[in-house]
């Protein structure tokens, strides 16, 4: 074979080797398919549905002075604040005054349900050295915080001197202020002494200043979240806190004629 033919055969052989290398004979630098079979795809995060309030009960809670809504004696103490709560000194900047002011006076309803059953609020929350109730209504104490309960009806009274002359439709406090005066804590896993997953529903601002009383239907409730602390307090607002298993249904609330 001539030198020219040998050189031609060598060139052909080298070209063949280069072709094999480019076709994957060595390591591949091409795209790696994803495990899902679709390039660039990623797992889809599960979406947790927003809880809906239970059906509206055929019953309506009447909040007349001295009434009781729920099972009593489930909070400790059964009257007044806990040792961690108000003891006469300011709490969250809220004073304990010897008299109650009507410059700003609203009512909110707080319903606490544990495993489907309603727990009645203690009487005398937000009162230092509460006196003796008369017909279930407590109206005497050494001093009164701006946020307090006169009975176990579920009504929380908000009575502030209101030096800024805020309108009655404004919100001056949150539920955490009530809990701090009371001396209990709440989060996504407990409310006071009750432990379990927490769901909170509220009617929000329903009072527009054109009525002194009336029924707020439970159908106005919407899901707030799992932490009740930051809920702003509005006149005639319903706040329902469910701990553990939610109730099968929830009642509407009739606010008595006053504020």
C-alpha positions as CSV (number, residue, x, y, z in Angstrom):
1,X,0.0,0.0,0.0
2,X,1.3,3.4,-0.9
3,X,2.0,6.1,1.7
4,X,-0.8,8.2,0.3
5,X,-3.4,5.4,0.7
6,X,-2.2,4.7,4.3
7,X,-2.6,8.4,5.2
8,X,-6.2,8.5,3.7
9,X,-7.2,5.4,5.7
10,X,-5.8,7.0,8.9
11,X,-7.8,10.2,8.3
12,X,-11.0,8.1,7.8
13,X,-10.4,6.2,11.0
14,X,-9.9,9.4,13.1
15,X,-13.1,10.9,11.7
16,X,-15.1,7.8,12.6
17,X,-13.8,7.9,16.2
18,X,-14.8,11.6,16.5
19,X,-18.3,10.8,15.3
20,X,-18.7,8.0,17.9
21,X,-17.5,10.3,20.7
22,X,-20.0,13.0,19.7
23,X,-22.9,10.4,19.8
24,X,-22.4,9.4,23.4
25,X,-19.5,7.1,23.3
26,X,-18.0,9.1,26.2
27,X,-19.7,11.0,29.0
28,X,-23.0,12.8,28.0
29,X,-23.4,16.5,28.6
30,X,-27.1,16.6,27.4
31,X,-30.1,17.5,29.5
32,X,-31.1,15.1,32.3
33,X,-34.8,14.3,32.3
34,X,-36.7,15.2,35.5
35,X,-38.0,12.4,37.7
36,X,-41.6,13.3,36.8
37,X,-40.8,12.8,33.1
38,X,-41.4,16.5,32.3
39,X,-38.4,18.9,32.1
40,X,-38.5,21.6,34.7
41,X,-41.6,20.3,36.6
42,X,-41.8,20.5,40.4
43,X,-44.1,19.0,43.0
44,X,-47.4,20.9,43.6
45,X,-47.9,22.0,47.2
46,X,-51.0,20.8,48.9
47,X,-53.6,23.6,49.4
48,X,-55.3,23.6,52.8
49,X,-59.0,24.7,52.4
50,X,-60.2,27.6,54.5
51,X,-62.5,26.3,57.3
52,X,-66.1,27.2,57.1
53,X,-68.2,28.0,60.1
54,X,-70.6,25.3,61.3
55,X,-74.3,25.6,60.3
56,X,-76.4,28.2,62.0
57,X,-78.3,26.9,65.0
58,X,-82.1,27.4,65.4
59,X,-81.3,28.9,68.8
60,X,-80.4,32.5,69.6
61,X,-78.4,33.4,72.7
62,X,-80.2,36.1,74.7
63,X,-77.6,38.3,76.5
64,X,-79.8,40.0,79.0
65,X,-78.0,41.1,82.2
66,X,-77.3,38.1,84.5
67,X,-77.9,35.4,81.9
68,X,-75.5,32.5,81.4
69,X,-74.3,31.1,78.1
70,X,-72.5,27.8,78.3
71,X,-71.3,25.6,81.1
72,X,-70.0,27.6,84.2
73,X,-67.1,26.7,86.4
74,X,-64.8,25.6,83.5
75,X,-62.3,28.5,83.9
76,X,-60.2,29.1,87.1
77,X,-60.9,31.2,89.0
78,X,-64.6,31.1,88.4
79,X,-64.9,34.8,89.3
80,X,-62.4,37.6,88.4
81,X,-59.0,37.5,86.9
82,X,-56.2,34.9,87.2
83,X,-53.1,35.7,89.2
84,X,-51.4,36.6,85.9
85,X,-54.1,39.1,85.0
86,X,-55.2,42.5,86.4
87,X,-54.6,43.2,90.0
88,X,-55.3,46.9,90.0
89,X,-52.2,48.1,88.2
90,X,-52.4,49.1,84.5
91,X,-52.4,46.2,81.9
92,X,-51.4,47.0,78.3
93,X,-51.8,50.7,79.3
94,X,-55.4,50.0,80.4
95,X,-56.2,51.5,83.8
96,X,-58.4,50.1,86.6
97,X,-60.7,52.9,87.6
98,X,-63.1,53.2,90.6
99,X,-65.9,54.0,88.2
100,X,-66.9,53.0,84.7
101,X,-67.0,55.5,81.8
102,X,-69.8,55.8,79.2
103,X,-67.8,58.1,76.9
104,X,-67.1,55.0,74.8
105,X,-69.2,51.9,75.7
106,X,-69.6,48.9,73.4
107,X,-70.4,45.2,73.9
108,X,-68.8,42.3,72.1
109,X,-69.8,38.6,72.4
110,X,-67.1,36.0,73.1
111,X,-68.1,32.4,72.7
112,X,-65.6,29.7,73.6
113,X,-66.3,26.2,72.5
114,X,-64.3,23.2,73.7
115,X,-64.9,19.9,71.8
116,X,-68.2,21.2,70.7
117,X,-69.5,22.5,74.0
118,X,-69.7,26.1,75.0
119,X,-67.7,27.2,78.0
120,X,-69.3,30.2,80.0
121,X,-67.0,33.2,80.6
122,X,-66.3,33.9,84.3
123,X,-68.1,36.7,86.0
124,X,-66.1,39.7,87.1
125,X,-63.2,39.5,84.6
126,X,-61.5,42.8,84.6
127,X,-62.6,43.7,88.1
128,X,-60.4,44.1,91.2
129,X,-61.9,42.6,94.3
130,X,-65.3,42.0,92.7
131,X,-68.3,42.2,95.1
132,X,-71.4,40.0,95.3
133,X,-73.5,39.4,92.2
134,X,-77.2,40.4,92.3
135,X,-79.4,38.1,90.1
136,X,-76.2,36.9,88.3
137,X,-75.1,40.5,87.6
138,X,-71.9,41.9,89.2
139,X,-71.6,45.7,89.4
140,X,-69.4,46.4,92.4
141,X,-65.6,46.2,92.7
142,X,-62.6,48.1,94.0
143,X,-61.9,49.1,90.4
144,X,-62.9,48.3,86.9
145,X,-60.6,47.8,83.9
146,X,-61.9,49.3,80.7
147,X,-62.6,45.7,79.5
148,X,-64.6,43.5,81.9
149,X,-67.5,41.1,82.3
150,X,-70.5,41.7,84.5
151,X,-71.9,38.2,84.1
152,X,-71.5,34.9,82.3
153,X,-73.6,35.8,79.3
154,X,-70.6,36.0,77.0
155,X,-70.8,39.8,76.8
156,X,-67.5,41.7,77.2
157,X,-68.1,45.3,78.1
158,X,-65.6,47.9,76.7
159,X,-65.9,51.1,78.6
160,X,-63.2,53.7,77.9
161,X,-62.9,57.4,78.9
162,X,-62.2,58.0,75.2
163,X,-60.2,61.2,75.5
164,X,-59.8,61.3,71.7
165,X,-63.6,61.2,71.2
166,X,-63.4,58.1,68.9
167,X,-66.8,57.3,67.4
168,X,-68.7,54.3,68.7
169,X,-68.1,52.5,65.4
170,X,-64.3,52.6,66.0
171,X,-62.2,49.8,67.5
172,X,-59.9,50.8,70.4
173,X,-58.8,47.4,71.6
174,X,-58.1,43.8,70.5
175,X,-59.1,40.5,72.0
176,X,-55.5,40.2,73.4
177,X,-56.2,43.2,75.6
178,X,-59.2,41.2,77.1
179,X,-57.0,38.1,77.6
180,X,-54.2,40.1,79.2
181,X,-56.5,41.7,81.7
182,X,-58.1,38.3,82.3
183,X,-54.7,36.7,82.7
184,X,-55.0,33.9,80.2
185,X,-53.1,33.2,76.9
186,X,-54.2,31.8,73.6
187,X,-52.6,30.7,70.3
188,X,-53.2,28.1,67.5
189,X,-53.1,25.2,70.0
190,X,-54.8,26.4,73.1
191,X,-57.2,28.9,74.7
192,X,-56.7,29.4,78.4
193,X,-56.9,25.9,80.0
194,X,-58.3,24.2,76.9
195,X,-55.8,22.5,74.6
196,X,-56.4,21.5,70.9
197,X,-56.4,22.9,67.4
198,X,-57.9,26.4,67.5
199,X,-60.2,27.9,64.8
200,X,-61.5,31.4,65.2
201,X,-64.5,33.0,63.5
202,X,-65.7,36.6,63.7
203,X,-68.5,38.7,62.4
204,X,-66.2,41.7,62.2
205,X,-67.8,45.2,62.2
206,X,-71.5,44.8,62.0
207,X,-72.7,47.8,64.0
208,X,-73.0,51.0,62.1
209,X,-74.3,53.3,64.8
210,X,-77.9,53.2,63.7
211,X,-79.2,50.7,66.4
212,X,-78.9,50.1,70.1
213,X,-79.7,46.4,70.1
214,X,-80.5,43.6,67.7
215,X,-79.7,40.1,66.7
216,X,-76.4,39.4,64.9
217,X,-76.9,36.2,63.0
218,X,-74.2,33.5,63.1
219,X,-74.4,33.5,59.3
220,X,-72.2,36.7,59.4
221,X,-69.2,34.7,60.8
222,X,-66.1,34.3,58.6
223,X,-62.9,32.5,59.3
224,X,-60.3,34.7,61.1
225,X,-57.5,32.2,61.5
226,X,-56.0,30.1,64.3
227,X,-54.9,32.9,66.6
228,X,-57.5,35.1,68.2
229,X,-55.2,37.7,69.8
230,X,-55.2,40.3,67.0
231,X,-59.0,40.5,66.5
232,X,-60.1,44.1,66.7
233,X,-63.1,44.7,69.0
234,X,-66.2,46.3,67.4
235,X,-69.6,47.0,68.8
236,X,-71.9,44.0,68.5
237,X,-69.2,41.8,67.2
238,X,-69.4,38.0,67.5
239,X,-66.1,36.2,68.2
240,X,-66.3,32.4,68.3
241,X,-63.3,30.4,69.4
242,X,-63.4,26.6,68.7
243,X,-60.8,24.4,70.5
244,X,-60.6,20.8,69.5
245,X,-63.7,19.5,67.7
246,X,-65.9,22.3,66.4
247,X,-69.6,22.4,67.4
248,X,-72.2,20.9,65.1
249,X,-73.9,24.3,64.9
250,X,-73.5,27.9,66.3
251,X,-76.2,30.2,67.6
252,X,-76.9,33.8,66.7
253,X,-76.7,36.4,69.4
254,X,-79.2,39.0,70.5
255,X,-77.6,42.0,72.2
256,X,-79.8,43.6,74.8
257,X,-80.9,47.2,74.6
258,X,-77.9,49.2,75.7
259,X,-74.9,50.2,73.7
